[in-house]
Amino acid sequence: MSDWFVQQDHGVRFEWGPTGAQQLAPDVACLVVVDVLSFTTSVSVAVEAGTEVFPYAWRDGTAAAFAREKAAALAVGRRAATSAVPWSLSPAALRQAPFVPRLVLPSPNGSAIAAAAGDSTVVAGCLRNATAVGRWLAERGYGTAQRPVLVIAAGERWPDGSLRPALEDLLGAGAIIAELESQGAGPLSPEAVAARVCSTSTTDVAGVVAACSSGLELVRSGFAEDVAVATELDAGMVVPVLTDGAFTHQP
């Protein structure tokens, strides 16, 4: 197959979803997963607290078996959380839940994207840690033509399973790309430039995320606090890096 789609010769690249990650990841040195509402925001909150987070692609019986294998607590769906099992994909709930050293966080999109990276470094990025992630990458020499970075906006799913591009992920990805560029990384692919422009030209990121489709879904479902946590712009200084199957803090 032709390699027209890999954004070759660019140090900073941008694409969408698990399929985009599968297609482009083999050609890069580092992959940044951006799933603002809420996988990577939840990862950032948990890792800040000192928890190792194991991504897992399935929300079924195999997740419990995987958690037992890892001696980890298992996060459940937002609405399934209880006082006995308070860990979920809700970053607000994770912030309030008792500390656990190891947590399995099922997420079909985020986990599938992380798994697509192969031998590449995988970083969890979001609006909370965009500047920290961009700087961390640049300081380690990522984002050049020799060591390219692929920033993946996870997006959401329509009922038929097809990708729904999600504005909050575009903004998060663009913020990371903007910081990479400010640190001298590049050149940026045209796709990465478009994501960066979208992010830097949006003046009220928190308001936009709360009013976009994904934000409205959570707000109207009673999870407005998750949107608030996700839009704590650059409040997080921790950079979660996938190490031995788990996201951990890498200074």
ABEGO torsion letter per residue (X at the ends): XBAAAAGBGBABBBBBEAAAAAAAAAABABBBBBBAOAAAAAAAAAAAAGBBBBBBABBBAAAAAAAAAAGBBBBBBAAABBAABABBABAAAAAABBBBABBBBBBAAAAAAAAAAEABBBBBBBAAAAAAAAAAAAAAGBGBAABBBBBBBAEBBBAAGBBBBBAAAAAAAAAAAAAAAAAGBOBBBAAAAAAAAAAAABABAAAAAAABAAAAAAAAAGAAAAAAAAABBGABABBBBBBGGBBBBBX
